[in-house]
Amino acid sequence: MMPFDRILAWLPPLMMAAMMVAAKLRAAAMHRRGLRVVVVDWRRPRRDLLYDTLIIVVFSFWFYLLLAEAWPLSLAWLPDWLNTKLFDAMPIKIVGAMLIVTAPMLFAVAVRSMDTSWRIGIDRDQPAPLVTTGLFNWTRNPIYTAFYLIIVGAFLIHGRVIFLLMAVALIALVHGITRREERFLDRRFGDVFRDYCTRVGRYSPWF
């Protein structure tokens, strides 16, 4: 029987993979209905292109670290201080697991709430209607919040310095994407979106 620690270690990559597969299946289903979901914004500035490339690189490295912990693969090539464990308490790991398990459910409800407005990327040519109902009446960015839950949960499970640094980097980078999308929505919907922002927090109903 697999040790409980190994089960916890497999939780972050499996839940992240589940969200990615679910997104792909949902996008394919919408594509068959003639709806465009995956949008490549060729008109974005070069700095945004470099920014998006950086996100892919950082995310890929983080996902490799998750697999290395779960498999397990050796991380001896990392400097010792990055491998240092800040904590190794089971209650903290359980909290991390709860955050991670919540993430796919939040993601699924968010995508369902967006219905045909869901896009991966900024659609400048055929922008979708603004969604402010359902889950979006509580948070403006529930999909990104779901990613944050997995990122933070992975750190709580593994407790290593490298996962803390990766969590800070990924959250900062994804926050930048969020701000970019909200600037687009502000230009597109104007006062309607600004009023929505005054009523609903970016990630949480309480902030």
C-alpha positions as CSV (number, residue, x, y, z in Angstrom):
1,M,0.0,0.0,0.0
2,M,1.3,3.4,-0.9
3,P,2.4,5.5,2.1
4,F,0.2,8.4,2.9
5,D,3.0,10.9,2.3
6,R,3.4,9.6,-1.2
7,I,-0.4,9.9,-1.8
8,L,-0.1,13.6,-0.7
9,A,2.9,14.1,-2.9
10,W,0.9,12.8,-5.9
11,L,-2.1,15.1,-5.2
12,P,-0.8,18.4,-6.6
13,P,0.4,17.1,-10.1
14,L,-2.7,14.9,-10.4
15,M,-5.1,17.6,-9.6
16,M,-3.3,20.1,-11.9
17,A,-3.3,17.5,-14.7
18,A,-7.0,16.9,-14.1
19,M,-7.8,20.6,-14.4
20,M,-5.7,20.8,-17.7
21,V,-7.5,17.7,-19.1
22,A,-10.9,19.1,-18.1
23,A,-10.1,22.4,-19.8
24,K,-9.0,20.7,-23.0
25,L,-12.1,18.6,-23.1
26,R,-14.4,21.6,-22.4
27,A,-12.5,23.6,-25.1
28,A,-12.9,20.8,-27.6
29,A,-16.6,20.5,-26.9
30,M,-17.2,24.2,-27.3
31,H,-15.1,24.1,-30.5
32,R,-17.4,21.5,-32.0
33,R,-20.3,23.9,-31.4
34,G,-18.5,26.5,-33.4
35,L,-17.2,28.5,-30.4
36,R,-13.6,29.7,-30.3
37,V,-12.1,29.2,-26.9
38,V,-8.3,29.1,-27.3
39,V,-7.2,32.5,-28.5
40,V,-3.6,33.5,-29.4
41,D,-3.3,37.2,-29.1
42,W,-0.9,38.0,-31.9
43,R,-1.3,41.8,-31.3
44,R,0.1,41.7,-27.8
45,P,3.3,43.7,-27.2
46,R,6.6,42.0,-27.3
47,R,7.0,42.4,-23.5
48,D,3.8,40.5,-23.0
49,L,5.0,37.7,-25.3
50,L,8.2,37.5,-23.2
51,Y,6.1,37.5,-20.0
52,D,4.0,34.7,-21.2
53,T,7.0,32.7,-22.2
54,L,8.5,33.2,-18.7
55,I,5.2,31.9,-17.2
56,I,5.5,28.7,-19.3
57,V,9.1,28.2,-18.3
58,V,8.4,28.7,-14.6
59,F,5.3,26.6,-14.6
60,S,7.1,23.8,-16.4
61,F,9.9,23.8,-13.8
62,W,7.4,23.9,-10.9
63,F,5.5,20.9,-12.4
64,Y,8.7,19.0,-12.8
65,L,9.5,19.6,-9.1
66,L,6.0,18.2,-8.3
67,L,6.7,15.1,-10.3
68,A,10.1,14.7,-8.8
69,E,8.7,14.8,-5.3
70,A,5.9,12.3,-6.2
71,W,7.9,9.8,-8.3
72,P,10.3,10.3,-6.5
73,L,13.2,11.7,-8.5
74,S,16.4,13.0,-7.0
75,L,16.5,16.7,-6.3
76,A,20.1,16.5,-5.1
77,W,21.2,18.8,-7.9
78,L,19.4,21.6,-6.1
79,P,21.5,23.6,-3.6
80,D,20.9,22.4,-0.1
81,W,19.3,25.6,1.1
82,L,16.6,25.2,-1.6
83,N,15.9,21.7,-0.4
84,T,15.6,22.8,3.2
85,K,12.2,21.9,4.8
86,L,10.6,24.8,6.6
87,F,8.1,22.5,8.2
88,D,7.0,18.8,8.0
89,A,3.9,18.6,10.1
90,M,1.0,16.4,9.0
91,P,-1.8,18.9,10.0
92,I,-0.2,21.5,7.6
93,K,0.0,18.9,4.9
94,I,-3.7,18.1,5.4
95,V,-4.6,21.7,5.0
96,G,-2.6,21.8,1.8
97,A,-4.4,18.7,0.5
98,M,-7.8,20.3,1.3
99,L,-6.8,23.4,-0.7
100,I,-5.7,21.2,-3.6
101,V,-8.8,19.1,-3.7
102,T,-11.0,22.2,-3.6
103,A,-9.3,23.7,-6.7
104,P,-10.7,21.4,-9.4
105,M,-14.2,21.8,-8.0
106,L,-13.8,25.6,-8.1
107,F,-12.4,25.4,-11.6
108,A,-15.3,23.3,-12.9
109,V,-17.9,25.6,-11.4
110,A,-16.1,28.7,-12.8
111,V,-16.0,27.3,-16.3
112,R,-19.6,26.3,-16.1
113,S,-20.6,29.7,-14.9
114,M,-18.8,31.3,-17.8
115,D,-20.6,29.1,-20.3
116,T,-19.9,30.4,-23.8
117,S,-17.9,33.4,-22.5
118,W,-15.0,31.2,-21.4
119,R,-11.8,32.0,-23.2
120,I,-8.2,31.0,-22.9
121,G,-6.4,34.2,-23.8
122,I,-7.7,37.7,-24.7
123,D,-10.1,37.6,-27.6
124,R,-9.8,41.1,-29.1
125,D,-11.7,40.2,-32.3
126,Q,-14.7,38.4,-30.8
127,P,-14.8,39.4,-27.1
128,A,-17.4,37.5,-25.1
129,P,-20.0,39.1,-22.9
130,L,-19.0,40.0,-19.3
131,V,-20.0,37.4,-16.8
132,T,-20.9,38.7,-13.3
133,T,-23.4,36.1,-12.1
134,G,-23.1,32.7,-10.4
135,L,-19.6,32.2,-9.0
136,F,-18.5,35.4,-10.5
137,N,-20.8,37.2,-8.1
138,W,-18.3,36.2,-5.4
139,T,-14.9,36.5,-7.1
140,R,-13.9,38.1,-10.4
141,N,-11.2,35.4,-11.1
142,P,-12.2,32.0,-9.7
143,I,-10.2,30.1,-12.3
144,Y,-7.0,31.8,-11.3
145,T,-8.0,31.4,-7.6
146,A,-8.2,27.6,-8.3
147,F,-4.6,27.7,-9.6
148,Y,-3.5,29.6,-6.5
149,L,-5.0,26.9,-4.2
150,I,-2.9,24.2,-5.9
151,I,0.2,26.3,-5.8
152,V,-0.2,27.1,-2.1
153,G,-1.3,23.6,-1.3
154,A,1.8,22.1,-2.9
155,F,4.0,24.3,-0.8
156,L,2.1,23.3,2.4
157,I,2.5,19.6,1.5
158,H,6.2,19.7,0.7
159,G,7.3,22.6,2.9
160,R,10.6,23.1,1.1
161,V,12.2,26.5,0.4
162,I,12.1,25.8,-3.4
163,F,8.3,25.4,-3.3
164,L,7.9,28.6,-1.3
165,L,10.0,30.5,-3.9
166,M,8.1,28.9,-6.8
167,A,4.8,29.7,-5.2
168,V,5.7,33.4,-4.8
169,A,7.0,33.5,-8.4
170,L,3.9,31.8,-9.9
171,I,1.4,33.8,-8.0
172,A,3.1,37.0,-9.0
173,L,3.2,36.0,-12.6
174,V,-0.4,34.8,-12.8
175,H,-1.4,38.0,-11.0
176,G,0.2,39.9,-13.8
177,I,-1.9,38.0,-16.3
178,T,-5.0,38.8,-14.3
179,R,-4.2,42.5,-14.3
180,R,-3.6,42.4,-18.0
181,E,-7.0,40.8,-18.7
182,E,-8.8,43.2,-16.3
183,R,-7.2,46.2,-18.2
184,F,-8.7,44.7,-21.4
185,L,-12.1,44.3,-19.7
186,D,-11.9,47.9,-18.4
187,R,-11.4,49.2,-21.9
188,R,-14.0,46.9,-23.3
189,F,-16.9,47.4,-20.8
190,G,-16.0,50.7,-19.2
191,D,-18.1,51.8,-16.3
192,V,-20.0,48.4,-16.2
193,F,-16.8,46.6,-15.4
194,R,-15.6,49.3,-13.0
195,D,-18.8,49.1,-11.0
196,Y,-18.5,45.3,-11.0
197,C,-14.9,45.7,-9.5
198,T,-16.2,47.9,-6.7
199,R,-18.7,45.1,-5.7
200,V,-16.7,41.9,-6.2
201,G,-13.1,41.2,-5.1
202,R,-10.5,40.1,-7.5
203,Y,-9.9,36.7,-5.9
204,S,-11.9,36.6,-2.8
205,P,-15.3,37.9,-1.6
206,W,-13.6,39.4,1.4
207,F,-11.0,41.5,-0.3
